[in-house]
């Protein structure tokens, strides 16, 4: 059991969804002039919500990508709300969108200093090039995530598909750092 408790914050949940139908993006723009749509630059439009504070990319294929949510549930709520708004705006939506979480980004603090030089040789599947980037890049197999480890004891965890995977990965790494005497507390 680690000496300190890691403080973990989910920063962004990215979900993909599909409406299983084509969407007329120009019709969406007519109903919602506040959406961002520049087809000469990007093939999708950006539909922003204030609550939950998210941005959803909508493509003419009916595919959607939602970013900015703080949980999987909030991401699903945002996708459902966008579909509901499209209906309200006169866009015919034939079925509820299917959605799934594709990436979770979280930050964490371990409360101690990490010796990155020793950690890179101990962990395996780790990369540390301090001249290029100040953090160590660690690819964890189980759960399958990538963790950026900084000397300050701060972490960024990315690639998780479930929120529990973030917590499991951070706690597992924290335990290994302590067992191997790679983290120091003041």
C-alpha positions as CSV (number, residue, x, y, z in Angstrom):
1,X,0.0,0.0,0.0
2,X,1.5,3.4,-1.0
3,X,2.4,5.9,1.7
4,X,0.3,8.6,0.0
5,X,-3.0,8.4,-1.8
6,X,-2.8,9.4,-5.5
7,X,-5.1,12.3,-6.4
8,X,-6.7,11.5,-9.8
9,X,-8.8,13.8,-12.0
10,X,-10.5,12.8,-15.2
11,X,-9.8,15.6,-17.6
12,X,-11.4,14.5,-20.9
13,X,-13.6,11.6,-22.1
14,X,-13.8,11.1,-25.8
15,X,-16.6,9.1,-27.2
16,X,-17.6,8.0,-30.7
17,X,-21.2,7.5,-31.7
18,X,-23.2,6.9,-34.8
19,X,-26.7,7.9,-35.8
20,X,-26.9,5.0,-38.3
21,X,-28.0,7.4,-41.0
22,X,-26.8,10.3,-43.2
23,X,-27.1,13.8,-41.9
24,X,-27.5,17.0,-44.0
25,X,-25.0,19.3,-42.3
26,X,-26.2,22.3,-44.2
27,X,-29.7,21.8,-42.7
28,X,-28.1,21.6,-39.3
29,X,-26.4,25.0,-39.9
30,X,-29.7,26.5,-41.0
31,X,-31.4,25.4,-37.7
32,X,-28.4,26.2,-35.5
33,X,-26.4,29.1,-36.9
34,X,-24.0,28.9,-33.9
35,X,-22.5,25.6,-35.0
36,X,-19.1,25.8,-36.6
37,X,-19.0,24.4,-40.2
38,X,-16.3,25.2,-42.7
39,X,-16.5,22.3,-45.2
40,X,-13.5,23.8,-47.2
41,X,-11.3,23.2,-44.1
42,X,-12.9,20.2,-42.3
43,X,-15.6,17.8,-43.3
44,X,-17.6,17.9,-40.0
45,X,-19.4,20.5,-38.0
46,X,-18.8,21.3,-34.4
47,X,-21.9,21.4,-32.1
48,X,-21.1,22.8,-28.7
49,X,-23.2,22.4,-25.6
50,X,-23.0,24.5,-22.5
51,X,-24.3,21.7,-20.2
52,X,-22.5,19.4,-20.2
53,X,-19.7,21.5,-21.6
54,X,-18.7,19.5,-24.6
55,X,-18.0,19.8,-28.3
56,X,-19.4,17.2,-30.7
57,X,-18.2,16.7,-34.2
58,X,-20.9,15.6,-36.5
59,X,-20.1,14.2,-40.0
60,X,-22.5,13.7,-42.9
61,X,-22.1,10.0,-42.5
62,X,-23.9,10.2,-39.2
63,X,-20.7,9.6,-37.2
64,X,-20.1,11.8,-34.1
65,X,-17.2,12.4,-31.8
66,X,-17.8,14.0,-28.5
67,X,-15.0,15.6,-26.5
68,X,-14.8,17.5,-23.3
69,X,-16.9,15.4,-21.0
70,X,-15.6,14.5,-17.5
71,X,-17.1,11.0,-17.3
72,X,-18.4,8.3,-19.6
73,X,-22.0,9.0,-18.4
74,X,-21.6,12.8,-19.1
75,X,-20.3,12.0,-22.6
76,X,-23.4,9.7,-23.3
77,X,-25.7,12.5,-22.0
78,X,-24.1,15.0,-24.3
79,X,-24.4,12.7,-27.4
80,X,-28.1,12.1,-26.5
81,X,-28.7,15.8,-26.0
82,X,-27.1,16.7,-29.4
83,X,-29.4,14.1,-31.1
84,X,-32.4,15.6,-29.3
85,X,-31.4,19.1,-30.4
86,X,-31.0,17.9,-34.0
87,X,-34.6,16.5,-33.8
88,X,-35.8,19.8,-32.3
89,X,-34.2,21.6,-35.2
90,X,-36.1,19.6,-37.7
91,X,-33.5,17.0,-38.6
92,X,-35.1,13.6,-38.7
93,X,-33.3,11.1,-36.5
94,X,-34.6,7.6,-36.9
95,X,-32.8,5.9,-33.9
96,X,-31.0,6.6,-30.7
97,X,-27.2,7.0,-31.2
98,X,-24.9,4.1,-30.3
99,X,-22.0,5.5,-28.4
100,X,-18.8,4.1,-26.8
101,X,-15.9,5.6,-24.9
102,X,-12.7,5.6,-27.1
103,X,-10.2,7.5,-24.9
104,X,-10.0,8.8,-21.4
105,X,-7.4,11.4,-20.4
106,X,-6.7,11.9,-16.7
107,X,-4.1,13.7,-14.6
108,X,-2.8,12.5,-11.2
109,X,-0.5,13.5,-8.5
110,X,1.4,10.9,-6.4
111,X,2.6,13.3,-3.8
112,X,6.3,12.6,-4.1
113,X,9.4,13.0,-6.4
114,X,10.1,10.3,-9.0
115,X,13.6,9.4,-10.0
116,X,13.1,9.2,-13.8
117,X,16.6,8.0,-14.7
118,X,16.2,4.9,-12.5
119,X,12.5,4.4,-13.4
120,X,13.2,4.2,-17.2
121,X,15.6,1.2,-16.6
122,X,13.3,-0.5,-14.1
123,X,9.9,-0.3,-15.8
124,X,10.5,-1.7,-19.3
125,X,8.4,-0.4,-22.1
126,X,9.4,3.1,-21.0
127,X,11.1,5.9,-22.9
128,X,12.9,8.9,-21.4
129,X,14.6,11.5,-23.5
130,X,14.9,14.6,-21.2
131,X,16.4,16.7,-24.0
132,X,13.3,16.1,-26.1
133,X,10.5,16.0,-23.4
134,X,10.7,16.3,-19.6
135,X,8.5,13.3,-18.9
136,X,9.0,9.6,-19.0
137,X,6.6,7.8,-21.4
138,X,5.5,4.4,-20.0
139,X,3.3,2.0,-22.0
140,X,1.5,-0.2,-19.5
141,X,0.1,-3.6,-20.8
142,X,-2.6,-4.2,-18.2
143,X,-4.6,-2.0,-18.2
144,X,-3.6,-0.9,-21.7
145,X,-2.7,2.8,-21.2
146,X,0.1,5.2,-21.7
147,X,1.3,7.2,-18.7
148,X,3.5,10.3,-18.8
149,X,5.5,10.4,-15.6
150,X,7.1,13.6,-14.4
151,X,9.8,14.0,-11.8
152,X,7.4,16.1,-9.7
153,X,5.2,13.0,-9.2
154,X,2.6,14.3,-11.6
155,X,1.2,11.9,-14.2
156,X,-1.0,12.0,-17.3
157,X,-2.8,8.8,-18.2
158,X,-4.2,8.4,-21.6
159,X,-5.7,5.6,-23.7
160,X,-8.1,4.1,-21.1
161,X,-11.5,3.0,-22.3
162,X,-13.1,2.7,-18.9
163,X,-12.7,5.1,-15.9
164,X,-11.8,2.1,-13.6
165,X,-8.8,1.4,-15.9
166,X,-7.4,4.9,-15.1
167,X,-7.6,4.3,-11.3
168,X,-6.2,0.7,-11.7
169,X,-3.2,1.9,-13.8
170,X,-2.3,4.8,-11.5
171,X,-2.5,2.7,-8.3
172,X,-0.5,-0.1,-10.0
173,X,2.2,2.3,-11.1
174,X,2.3,4.0,-7.7
175,X,2.8,0.6,-6.0
176,X,5.6,-0.4,-8.4
177,X,7.4,3.0,-7.9
178,X,7.3,2.5,-4.1
179,X,8.4,-1.2,-4.2
180,X,11.4,-0.3,-6.3
181,X,12.3,2.8,-4.3
182,X,11.8,5.1,-7.2
183,X,9.5,7.7,-5.5
184,X,10.6,9.8,-2.5
185,X,8.4,11.8,-0.1
186,X,9.5,14.9,1.8
